[in-house]
Amino acid sequence: MRDSLKAHINISGDFLVQDIREMIGERTTIDIHCEKGVIVEKGRFAGELSKTSMINVYAPQKMNQRYHDQIEYLLKKAFRVLHHSTKLQLWVLYEYEHQCNLEFTPQQLKKLGELNIPLLISCWQKKPSIRI
């Protein structure tokens, strides 16, 4: 069983998803939660026209085990969209087997502070698999 770490930036604001996609690059993986001007399909605002957009931007799959590379990649993407968003968050999600340890470089933390981006970390222990 291996530990699993994934990071993404959550971007919210008064933007069109296609505009952000062009700024961060077509090959970058994004999940669209809602898009400005599109009718919301589920949740408490279902059936209403969305006033804002919200997306998650992910680092490439090949970076999954190197979280420092993921963080650097996402910080570069965040810088490109900073002035087009009302809210940016950097999420680090970590599923671990024995112990949860994360380290961020001073440069990464300084860049988060300069960009005024909160760092959110969620860790949980893997449940052991039972073999029968």
C-alpha positions as CSV (number, residue, x, y, z in Angstrom):
1,M,0.0,0.0,0.0
2,R,1.4,3.4,-1.0
3,D,0.7,6.8,0.4
4,S,-1.2,9.0,-2.0
5,L,-0.9,12.8,-2.3
6,K,-2.8,15.0,-4.7
7,A,-2.9,18.8,-4.9
8,H,-5.1,21.2,-6.7
9,I,-6.1,24.9,-6.8
10,N,-9.7,25.9,-6.4
11,I,-10.5,29.0,-8.4
12,S,-13.8,30.9,-8.0
13,G,-14.8,34.2,-9.6
14,D,-16.5,36.2,-12.3
15,F,-14.8,34.5,-15.3
16,L,-15.6,32.2,-18.2
17,V,-14.1,28.8,-17.9
18,Q,-12.8,28.9,-21.5
19,D,-10.8,32.1,-20.7
20,I,-9.1,30.5,-17.7
21,R,-8.4,27.3,-19.7
22,E,-6.6,29.4,-22.3
23,M,-4.5,31.2,-19.5
24,I,-3.4,28.0,-17.8
25,G,-3.0,25.8,-20.9
26,E,-5.3,23.4,-22.8
27,R,-3.6,20.3,-21.5
28,T,-4.1,21.1,-17.8
29,T,-6.8,19.0,-16.1
30,I,-9.7,20.9,-14.6
31,D,-13.0,20.0,-13.0
32,I,-15.8,22.4,-13.5
33,H,-18.1,22.8,-10.5
34,C,-20.1,25.6,-12.0
35,E,-19.8,28.0,-14.9
36,K,-21.0,31.6,-15.0
37,G,-24.1,32.0,-17.1
38,V,-25.0,28.2,-17.1
39,I,-27.9,26.7,-15.3
40,V,-26.8,24.8,-12.1
41,E,-27.8,21.2,-12.3
42,K,-27.6,20.1,-8.7
43,G,-27.3,21.3,-5.2
44,R,-29.1,24.2,-3.4
45,F,-28.9,26.4,-6.5
46,A,-30.2,23.8,-9.0
47,G,-32.3,25.3,-11.8
48,E,-30.8,28.8,-11.3
49,L,-28.4,30.6,-13.5
50,S,-24.8,30.6,-12.1
51,K,-23.5,34.1,-11.3
52,T,-19.9,32.9,-10.9
53,S,-17.6,30.1,-12.1
54,M,-15.7,27.6,-9.9
55,I,-13.1,25.1,-11.1
56,N,-10.4,22.9,-9.7
57,V,-7.0,22.8,-11.5
58,Y,-4.8,19.7,-11.1
59,A,-1.1,19.0,-11.6
60,P,-0.3,16.4,-14.3
61,Q,-0.8,12.7,-13.2
62,K,3.0,12.0,-13.6
63,M,3.7,14.3,-10.6
64,N,1.5,12.4,-8.2
65,Q,4.3,11.1,-5.9
66,R,6.4,14.3,-6.1
67,Y,4.2,16.8,-4.2
68,H,6.9,19.6,-4.3
69,D,6.6,19.5,-8.1
70,Q,2.8,19.6,-7.8
71,I,2.9,22.6,-5.6
72,E,5.3,24.5,-7.9
73,Y,3.2,23.7,-10.9
74,L,0.0,24.9,-9.3
75,L,1.5,28.1,-7.9
76,K,2.6,29.0,-11.5
77,K,-1.0,28.3,-12.7
78,A,-2.4,30.4,-9.8
79,F,-0.2,33.3,-10.7
80,R,-1.6,33.4,-14.2
81,V,-5.3,33.6,-13.1
82,L,-4.8,35.7,-9.9
83,H,-6.4,38.8,-11.3
84,H,-9.4,37.0,-12.8
85,S,-10.5,35.2,-9.7
86,T,-12.2,36.4,-6.4
87,K,-11.0,33.3,-4.5
88,L,-8.0,31.0,-4.9
89,Q,-7.2,28.1,-2.5
90,L,-4.4,25.5,-2.7
91,W,-5.6,22.1,-1.5
92,V,-3.3,19.3,-0.5
93,L,-5.1,15.9,0.0
94,Y,-3.0,13.2,1.6
95,E,-4.0,9.6,2.3
96,Y,-1.3,7.9,4.4
97,E,-0.6,4.4,5.8
98,H,1.5,4.9,8.9
99,Q,2.2,8.6,9.5
100,C,1.3,11.9,7.9
101,N,4.3,14.2,7.3
102,L,4.3,17.1,4.9
103,E,7.0,19.7,4.2
104,F,6.8,22.9,2.3
105,T,9.8,25.0,1.3
106,P,10.2,28.5,2.5
107,Q,10.0,29.7,-1.1
108,Q,6.6,27.9,-1.6
109,L,5.2,29.4,1.6
110,K,6.5,32.8,0.7
111,K,4.8,32.6,-2.7
112,L,1.5,31.5,-1.2
113,G,1.7,34.6,1.1
114,E,2.6,36.9,-1.7
115,L,-0.3,35.6,-3.8
116,N,-2.6,35.7,-0.7
117,I,-3.6,32.1,-1.3
118,P,-4.7,30.0,1.7
119,L,-3.2,26.5,2.1
120,L,-5.7,23.8,3.0
121,I,-4.5,20.4,4.0
122,S,-6.6,17.3,4.5
123,C,-5.1,14.1,5.7
124,W,-6.7,10.7,6.5
125,Q,-5.4,7.3,7.3
126,K,-5.9,4.5,4.8
127,K,-8.2,1.8,6.0
128,P,-6.4,-1.6,6.0
129,S,-7.6,-4.0,3.4
130,I,-9.0,-7.3,4.6
131,R,-8.1,-10.4,2.7
132,I,-10.3,-13.4,3.0
